[in-house]
Amino acid sequence: MAKLTGRVSVAGGAAAPGAVVELHNSAGDVLDQVRIDDDGAFTYHLVTGEWSLHCWDAEGHRATETVSLGEDDHQIEIELH
């Protein structure tokens, strides 16, 4: 199992207050939803494979990122547009 850590920001690099990260498996099923912390960070512990992260905030900014996880921990930066 690998640890996926990430940070969600808006343009300019500031944390996206109150943003939500929704985790999808390779079949597109929604598996989990978390609200980021005050620094814009989130963490998941996942098995290897393809994962999709759908993010949004209350102001309508959105982003989607796909991650291929192996055995090693992975870090991702997601900027909302």
Secondary structure, DSSP 8 states (H G I E B T S, - for coil): -EEEEEEEE-TTS-B-TT-EEEEE-TT--EEEEEE--TTSEEEEEE-SEEEEEEEE-TTS-EEEEEEEE-SS-EEEEEE--
